[in-house]
């Protein structure tokens, strides 16, 4: 399974929803709290081509986007193959 990284902040409902989906699927992920780590926020924005909202989700080297993008991949049946590839 590919590595999964998610940039979050503690009060973000979309962040919690994305993490719930990943957890429900049994996916381990690394979480970075950008609210307390300004360097991680800069890193997130660089990796996400300027994306500044949370969550920002990465599977391997691929930038998935945010929560809606993650759920769209799941709904389209593409998330499992992306995780496994």
N, C-alpha and C positions, 0 to 999 in steps of 0.2 A: 504494500500500500504506500502511496506517495505521502510525503509529509504535508501537513496542513497547518497553516499559520493564519491567525485571525487577530487583527488589531481592533481593540474594543475600548469602551469606557464604561464605568460601572452603572451609570443611570440610563443606558441606552437599551430600550426595549427590543430594537432590531438585533442588537448584539446578543441579547439573551435568547431570542428566537433562533438565530443562526446556530448558537452553541447547543441549544436543545435538539435541533435537527441532527447535527453532527453526533451528539452523544447518543441519541436514539438509534442512529445507524452504527454505533460502536466505533466511531472514528476518534482516534486520539489526535489532539491538536495542541499546538503551542499558542498561548494567548499572550498578547502584549497590551498592557493597559496604557493607552496614550494620554490619559488624563493625569497620570503621575510621572510620566517619563517623556519629556519634550524631545529627547533624541529619537525615541521610537516613533513619535508623531512625524518628525522630519523624515525618518526612514520610510514610514508608511507612505507619505506623500510622494517621495521619490519613486518608490516601487510601483505605486498606483498611478503614475503619470499625472500627479497633481491632485488626485482624489483626496479630499480632506474630511469627508464624513466617515463615520464608523457605522457598521464594521467594514473593514476591507479584508477580503478573504483571498488567500493564495493556496493553491493545490500544486505542490511541486513548484515549478517555476512559473506556472500560469496564474495570472491575476483573474480571479473569478468575478470580482466586483463586490457588491454588497449583499445584504440579506435577500432582497428580492431576486437577485441574480442566482443566488444559491438555491432558493426554492424553485425557481424556474428550471434550473438544471435537474432538480429532483422530479418535478412534475413531468418534464420531457423524457425522463428515463435515462438521462445522460450522466448523472452524478456518480453512480456506482462505477461506470466504466472509466470516468475521469479519475476517480480515486484509485482504481486498480491498475491503471495503465503504467 
